[in-house]
Amino acid sequence: MVNKELTLEERKELIKKRIGKIENKIMVMSGKGGVGKTTVAVNLAFALQMKGFNTGILDADIHGPNVPKMLKIENFKPNTTPEGILPAKIPIGRGRALEVISLAFFLEEDSPVIWRGPLKMGALQQFLSDVVWGNLDYLIADLPPGTGDEPLSIAQLIPDITGSIIVTTPQDVALMDSRRAVNFSKRLNVPVMGVIENMSGFRCPYCGKEINLFKMGGGERAAKELGVPFLGRIPIDPVIVKDSDNGRPFILNHHDSEAGKAFNGIVDRISGWKGR
């Protein structure tokens, strides 16, 4: 990490300079864990990149930085230049690459992060002020579950944040927490781009019948009740789990599947979003 000697105000100015060049800055949130938020964030970022948008991922989950695992870049070690920290770059084709930064790049494998709030905020400040992002159309910030230090820091530090996306499952307990995430965004004047209902239905590979393992439609109802857009449903697909464990974003090779079409439909709504 660099620029440790900067004051908070100096760092904020540098953040403004760095992040101000990025056209769209999106927080991907969830009210609780276990809803597939990181999987959704990674696949949305790749889908955006595949549609021609230069995209980066900021892994802002300090205690559980899983983005590198899902991209098979756990062993990447960032280079530091006089300009700052260079993010990992994953080639997509045609000379273009998805950019990624994560605290996991600076930790030993399986090393826990035992930090209180000020240390976590300091790390996020450095990621925003010291990382040399390219000319990005989208920066996707994958946040930890809940409405604690990391979401609050990102919401307050990123200038002109585009909005937040709330990931939930159709279960009542997940919907209850997703409502809190929506209200968190509203209180901080972060526009809510919409709600994604993940793990929404499962099609039996043998009989073709759709089974609602975690119910269906709750995310859409919650979005309607809260007056925010509903971005779409992503069904359960075992291949998503397999690809994530193997470090391959699902959308790369399965864009014609039911889940792949759902991801692409959501990305179309995100890229066409003009605010409220």
C-alpha positions in Angstrom: 0.0 0.0 0.0 1.2 3.5 -0.6 0.5 7.1 0.4 0.2 6.1 4.1 1.3 9.6 5.2 -1.7 11.4 3.7 -4.2 13.2 5.9 -7.9 12.2 5.6 -8.7 15.4 3.6 -5.7 14.8 1.2 -6.8 11.2 0.8 -10.4 12.3 0.0 -9.1 14.6 -2.7 -7.1 11.8 -4.2 -10.1 9.5 -4.1 -12.1 12.2 -5.9 -9.4 12.4 -8.5 -9.1 8.6 -9.0 -12.7 7.5 -8.8 -14.1 10.7 -10.5 -12.8 9.3 -13.8 -15.0 6.2 -13.5 -18.4 6.9 -15.1 -20.5 4.5 -13.0 -19.8 3.3 -9.4 -22.2 0.6 -8.2 -22.5 -0.9 -4.7 -23.7 -4.6 -4.7 -25.2 -5.2 -1.3 -27.2 -7.8 0.7 -29.0 -7.5 4.0 -27.6 -10.9 5.1 -25.0 -13.5 4.1 -25.6 -16.6 2.0 -27.7 -15.0 -0.7 -25.0 -15.4 -3.5 -24.1 -11.7 -3.5 -20.4 -12.1 -4.6 -21.4 -14.6 -7.3 -23.9 -12.2 -8.6 -21.4 -9.3 -8.5 -18.7 -11.2 -10.3 -21.0 -12.4 -13.1 -22.6 -9.0 -13.5 -19.2 -7.4 -13.9 -18.2 -10.0 -16.5 -21.5 -9.6 -18.3 -20.9 -5.8 -18.5 -17.4 -6.4 -19.8 -18.7 -8.8 -22.4 -21.2 -6.2 -23.6 -18.3 -3.8 -24.3 -18.1 -1.8 -21.1 -14.7 -1.4 -19.4 -15.4 -2.8 -15.9 -13.6 -3.2 -12.6 -14.4 -5.0 -9.3 -13.5 -3.6 -5.9 -13.7 -6.5 -3.4 -14.7 -4.4 -0.4 -15.5 -7.4 1.9 -12.6 -7.0 4.3 -13.3 -10.1 6.4 -14.3 -12.4 3.5 -12.6 -11.3 0.3 -13.8 -14.1 -2.0 -13.7 -12.4 -5.4 -10.1 -13.7 -6.2 -11.2 -17.3 -5.5 -14.1 -17.0 -8.0 -11.7 -15.6 -10.6 -8.8 -18.0 -9.9 -6.4 -15.2 -9.1 -5.8 -15.9 -5.4 -2.0 -15.9 -5.9 -1.9 -12.5 -7.7 0.5 -10.0 -6.1 -0.1 -6.4 -7.1 2.8 -4.3 -8.3 3.3 -0.8 -6.8 4.4 2.0 -9.1 5.0 5.7 -8.4 1.4 6.2 -9.6 0.0 3.7 -7.2 -1.2 0.1 -6.9 -1.9 -1.8 -10.2 -5.0 -4.0 -10.0 -5.1 -7.5 -11.4 -6.2 -7.6 -15.0 -8.2 -10.6 -16.4 -8.1 -10.7 -20.2 -11.6 -10.9 -21.8 -10.5 -10.7 -25.4 -9.8 -8.0 -28.1 -7.1 -6.5 -25.9 -9.5 -5.7 -23.1 -9.4 -6.8 -19.5 -11.5 -6.8 -16.3 -9.7 -5.1 -13.4 -9.8 -6.4 -9.8 -8.5 -5.3 -6.4 -8.9 -7.3 -3.2 -7.5 -7.4 0.3 -6.9 -11.1 -0.4 -4.0 -10.1 -2.6 -2.1 -8.7 0.4 -2.9 -11.6 2.9 -1.4 -15.0 3.5 -3.8 -17.8 2.6 -6.4 -18.5 5.3 -5.2 -15.5 7.3 -8.1 -13.9 9.3 -8.5 -10.2 9.3 -9.0 -9.2 12.9 -9.6 -5.5 12.6 -11.9 -2.9 14.2 -13.7 -0.2 12.2 -10.9 2.4 11.8 -8.5 -0.1 10.3 -11.1 -1.4 7.9 -12.0 2.2 6.8 -8.3 2.9 6.4 -7.9 -0.1 4.0 -10.9 1.0 1.9 -9.6 4.5 1.8 -6.3 3.2 0.4 -8.0 1.0 -2.2 -10.0 4.0 -3.4 -7.1 6.5 -3.4 -4.1 4.3 -4.3 -5.3 1.9 -6.9 -4.6 3.0 -10.5 -7.8 2.1 -12.3 -8.0 2.3 -16.1 -10.7 4.2 -18.0 -13.6 2.3 -16.6 -17.3 2.6 -17.5 -18.3 0.6 -14.4 -16.7 -0.1 -11.0 -18.6 -2.8 -9.1 -18.0 -2.7 -5.4 -18.8 -6.1 -3.8 -19.7 -5.3 -0.2 -20.0 -7.6 2.8 -23.5 -8.5 4.1 -25.3 -6.0 6.3 -25.1 -2.3 6.8 -21.9 -1.9 8.8 -18.5 -0.2 8.5 -17.7 -1.3 4.9 -20.9 -0.2 3.2 -21.0 3.0 5.2 -17.4 3.8 4.2 -17.9 3.1 0.5 -21.1 5.1 0.4 -19.4 8.1 2.1 -16.1 7.9 0.3 -17.0 7.4 -3.3 -18.0 10.7 -4.9 -21.1 10.8 -7.1 -21.9 7.1 -6.5 -24.3 5.8 -9.1 -26.3 3.6 -6.9 -26.8 0.3 -5.1 -28.0 -3.1 -6.1 -29.6 -5.3 -3.5 -29.3 -9.0 -3.8 -31.8 -11.2 -1.9 -33.3 -14.7 -2.0 -37.1 -15.2 -1.9 -37.0 -16.3 1.8 -38.8 -14.1 4.2 -35.8 -13.7 6.5 -33.6 -12.6 3.5 -36.3 -10.2 2.3 -36.6 -8.6 5.8 -32.8 -7.9 5.7 -32.9 -6.7 2.1 -35.5 -4.1 3.1 -32.9 -2.8 5.6 -30.3 -2.6 2.9 -32.7 -0.6 0.7 -33.5 1.8 3.6 -29.8 2.1 4.3 -29.2 3.4 0.8 -32.1 5.8 0.9 -30.9 7.3 4.2 -27.4 7.9 2.7 -28.9 9.4 -0.5 -27.5 6.5 -2.6 -30.0 5.8 -5.4 -31.3 2.2 -5.3 -30.9 0.8 -8.8 -32.9 -2.2 -8.0 -33.4 -5.6 -6.3 -32.2 -8.9 -7.7 -33.9 -12.1 -6.5 -31.2 -14.8 -6.6 -31.8 -18.6 -6.1 -35.3 -18.0 -7.5 -36.6 -21.4 -8.6 -34.9 -24.6 -9.8 -35.7 -26.6 -12.9 -35.5 -30.4 -12.3 -33.0 -31.8 -14.9 -35.0 -35.1 -15.1 -38.6 -34.0 -15.4 -38.2 -30.3 -16.4 -40.6 -29.3 -13.6 -39.8 -26.0 -11.8 -39.4 -26.3 -8.1 -39.4 -23.3 -5.8 -36.9 -24.4 -3.2 -36.8 -20.9 -1.5 -40.2 -19.7 -2.7 -40.4 -17.3 -5.6 -41.5 -13.7 -6.2 -40.6 -12.2 -2.8 -37.9 -10.0 -4.1 -40.2 -8.5 -6.7 -42.9 -7.9 -4.1 -40.4 -6.3 -1.7 -39.1 -4.0 -4.5 -42.7 -2.9 -5.3 -43.5 -2.3 -1.6 -40.3 -0.2 -1.2 -40.8 1.7 -4.4 -37.6 0.6 -6.1 -37.0 -1.2 -9.4 -37.0 -5.0 -9.7 -34.0 -6.0 -11.8 -34.9 -9.7 -12.3 -34.7 -13.3 -11.0 -31.7 -15.6 -11.3 -32.7 -19.3 -10.9 -30.6 -21.9 -9.1 -28.2 -23.6 -11.4 -25.7 -26.2 -10.1 -23.3 -25.1 -12.8 -23.0 -21.7 -11.2 -21.7 -23.3 -8.0 -19.3 -25.5 -10.0 -17.9 -22.7 -12.0 -17.5 -20.4 -9.0 -15.6 -23.0 -7.1 -13.4 -23.5 -10.2 -12.7 -19.8 -10.7 -14.7 -19.4 -13.9 -17.5 -16.8 -14.1 -20.6 -18.7 -15.1 -21.7 -16.1 -17.7 -18.6 -16.6 -19.8 -19.7 -20.0 -21.2 -23.4 -20.3 -20.3 -24.9 -17.0 -21.5 -27.6 -18.9 -23.4 -28.8 -20.8 -20.3 -31.8 -19.7 -18.3 -29.6 -18.2 -15.6 -27.3 -16.7 -18.2 -30.2 -14.9 -19.9 -31.3 -13.7 -16.5 -27.9 -12.1 -15.9 -27.8 -10.5 -19.3 -31.3 -9.1 -18.9 -30.3 -7.6 -15.6 -27.2 -6.0 -17.1 -29.3 -4.5 -19.9 -31.5 -2.9 -17.2 -28.4 -1.7 -15.3 -26.7 -0.2 -18.4 -29.9 1.5 -19.4 -30.5 2.9 -15.9 -30.7 6.7 -15.9 -31.5 7.4 -12.3 -34.7 8.6 -10.7 
